[in-house]
Every structure is written in C-alpha cells, then in structure tokens.
Amino acid sequence: MRAACKLAAEVLAQAGSLVKPGVTTEEIDIAVHEMTIAAGAYPSPRNYGKFPKSVCTSVNEVMCHGIPDGRPLREGDIVNIDVTVYLNGYHGDTSRTFYVGTPSPSTRKLVEANEEALREAIQVCGPGVPCSAIGAACGAVAAKHKLTVVRDFIGHGVGTVFHAAPQIFHHNNNQPGKMQVGFK
C-alpha cells in the first residue's frame, strides 16, 4: 500500500505541475493516465462505476469527482486533482487543490482554510481516537473561518478496495468507532 500511495503522490505532483491558464483538464487526465500506466499501475477511477476518465478534476464550484473535459483552465480558477492508482493489489488515493495563476483573496481564504482543516484533522489521528474527532477538527476550522462543511461527501479508507471502510464525516458528528492500526 505504501508503494501505491507513494506513486499516487508522485503522479499528483506531476499533474499539478501542468496546471496553468489554457491547459484543459482533459490534457491533465491524459497525462495522469500515461504516468500511471508507465509506472506499471492502473488509474483506479477509470471505468469505476460509469466514471469515464483516469482522474477526477473538480474546477471551481464542483465539489468533487469532476470529469475532465476540454474547457481551458482560466486565470483565477482553482482545480482539485484527485489521483488514485492501483499498484500491486492496493489503491493509493490522494488529492490537492491547485491555483490557476493568481487566486482572488476569497478563493485563497477558502483553499487555505481547507488545508488548515486537513492539517488539524491529521493531527488528531491515532490509535484509539474516535473517528468523530476528524469531523470535529474540520468543523472547528470551518467555524473559525466562518465557513461551512459540505455534508454530502465523506472521506473513506483505501487498501485492496477502492472506497473502503471506514466512512469519515468532515463535520461534527457522533460517528461510532475508534481509529486503529490496520483499520478495517
């Protein structure tokens, strides 16, 4: 699993280096596909359910799981690139939001608050910690910045299954269960 996650991170970094005005998310998808295959892996999103591409690219107001297309990225856009690869029997999944050129102050505030929420959520993780602590950490950061958390999407585990347990809420919740090493 470490190898799959490491490869996903490398592919994400390369995909992010392509983000600039005029580039299409379709071009990013093609590059992600080629990088993943060249590394001896398979792009997990491709043909997962009815998803037609090798990477998710969510531009501006698209929350997640955006389908790459021919629209050129424009100065001031943001794009989340979500890379998942399948290597040696394991999925590695990662994403990051990139600025296209210079973002507006409100866009920068939103992205920076999300990055802060991620850091705070990671800080609370550890064996024996309630899974709900992740949502509490994210919710606290959102409230501090006078933002809200979209409740329609969740985090998930990865491993030999693409979208594995546990499901993790990003908002205050009473989710049962505690984190453990080798979570299943």
C-alpha positions in Angstrom: 0.0 0.0 0.0 2.9 2.4 0.7 4.1 1.9 -2.9 0.7 2.7 -4.3 0.3 5.8 -2.1 3.8 7.0 -3.0 3.1 6.6 -6.7 -0.3 8.4 -6.3 1.6 11.3 -4.7 4.2 11.4 -7.4 1.5 11.4 -10.1 -0.4 14.1 -8.3 2.7 16.3 -8.1 3.3 15.9 -11.8 -0.4 16.6 -12.6 -0.3 19.7 -10.5 2.8 21.0 -12.4 0.6 21.1 -15.5 -2.0 23.4 -14.0 -1.9 26.8 -15.8 -4.2 29.0 -17.8 -5.1 27.5 -21.1 -4.5 23.8 -20.1 -7.6 21.6 -20.2 -8.5 19.0 -17.6 -8.6 16.5 -20.4 -4.9 17.2 -21.0 -4.3 16.6 -17.3 -6.3 13.3 -17.5 -4.3 12.1 -20.4 -1.0 12.9 -18.6 -2.2 11.1 -15.4 -3.2 8.1 -17.4 0.1 7.9 -19.2 2.2 8.4 -16.0 0.2 5.8 -14.1 0.4 3.1 -16.9 4.1 3.9 -17.4 4.7 3.1 -13.7 3.0 -0.3 -14.0 -0.2 0.7 -12.3 -3.8 1.3 -13.3 -5.8 4.5 -12.7 -8.5 3.4 -10.3 -11.2 5.9 -11.3 -11.2 4.7 -15.0 -14.4 2.7 -15.6 -15.2 2.7 -11.8 -19.0 2.6 -12.0 -19.6 4.7 -15.0 -16.7 7.2 -14.5 -15.0 7.6 -17.9 -11.7 9.1 -17.1 -8.4 8.3 -15.2 -8.5 11.2 -12.7 -11.1 13.5 -11.1 -10.6 17.2 -11.8 -13.0 19.5 -10.0 -12.9 23.1 -11.1 -14.2 26.0 -9.0 -17.6 25.2 -7.6 -17.5 21.5 -8.4 -17.1 19.9 -5.0 -15.5 16.6 -6.0 -15.4 13.8 -8.7 -15.4 16.3 -11.6 -15.0 14.7 -15.0 -12.1 16.0 -17.1 -13.1 17.9 -20.3 -12.0 20.3 -23.0 -12.7 23.5 -21.1 -9.4 25.5 -20.8 -8.5 26.5 -17.2 -8.6 30.3 -16.7 -6.6 32.7 -14.6 -8.1 32.7 -11.1 -9.7 29.2 -11.3 -9.0 26.5 -8.7 -8.8 22.9 -9.6 -8.8 19.9 -7.3 -7.0 16.9 -8.8 -7.9 13.6 -7.2 -5.5 10.8 -8.2 -6.0 7.1 -7.3 -3.7 4.4 -8.6 -3.9 0.6 -8.3 -0.5 -0.9 -7.8 0.5 -4.4 -6.6 -3.0 -5.1 -5.3 -3.5 -1.8 -3.5 -5.1 1.5 -4.2 -3.3 4.8 -3.3 -5.6 7.8 -3.2 -4.7 11.5 -2.8 -5.9 14.9 -3.9 -4.9 18.5 -3.7 -6.4 21.9 -4.8 -4.2 24.0 -7.2 -4.4 27.6 -8.1 -4.6 28.5 -11.8 -2.5 31.6 -11.8 -3.3 34.1 -9.0 -6.4 33.4 -7.0 -8.8 36.1 -5.6 -8.5 36.8 -1.9 -11.7 34.9 -1.1 -10.6 31.9 -3.1 -7.2 31.9 -1.3 -9.0 32.1 2.0 -11.2 29.1 1.1 -8.3 26.9 -0.1 -6.1 27.9 2.9 -8.9 27.1 5.4 -9.4 23.7 3.7 -5.7 23.0 4.0 -5.8 24.0 7.7 -8.7 21.7 8.3 -6.8 18.8 6.7 -3.7 19.5 8.9 -5.9 19.7 12.1 -7.7 16.5 11.1 -4.4 14.7 10.6 -3.1 15.9 14.0 -6.0 14.3 15.9 -5.5 10.9 14.2 -4.1 8.0 16.1 -4.9 4.6 17.6 -7.9 4.7 20.0 -9.1 8.2 18.9 -12.8 8.4 18.0 -13.4 8.7 14.2 -15.7 11.6 15.0 -12.6 13.6 16.1 -11.8 14.1 12.5 -15.1 15.8 11.8 -14.8 17.8 15.0 -11.4 19.2 13.9 -12.7 20.1 10.4 -15.8 21.6 11.8 -13.8 23.8 14.2 -11.6 25.2 11.5 -14.6 25.9 9.3 -16.4 27.7 12.1 -13.3 29.7 12.9 -13.2 31.0 9.3 -17.0 31.5 9.1 -17.3 28.7 6.5 -19.5 25.6 6.4 -18.8 22.0 5.7 -20.5 20.2 2.8 -22.2 17.2 4.3 -22.9 15.4 1.1 -19.5 13.8 0.8 -17.3 11.7 3.0 -13.8 10.5 3.4 -13.0 6.8 3.1 -10.4 4.2 3.6 -8.3 2.6 0.9 -6.4 -0.6 0.6 -7.3 -3.6 -1.5 -10.7 -1.9 -2.1 -11.0 1.5 -3.7 -13.6 3.0 -1.4 -13.2 1.0 1.8 -14.4 1.4 5.3 -14.3 3.4 7.4 -16.5 6.3 6.1 -15.3 9.5 7.7 -17.6 12.6 8.1 -15.9 16.0 7.7 -18.4 17.7 10.1 -19.3 17.4 13.8 -20.9 14.0 14.2 -21.5 11.1 16.6 -20.0 8.5 14.3 -19.2 5.4 16.3 -15.8 3.6 16.2 -12.2 4.4 17.0 -9.2 4.6 14.8 -6.8 1.6 15.0 -3.7 0.4 13.2 -4.7 -1.6 10.1 -8.2 -0.1 10.3 -10.7 -2.4 8.6 
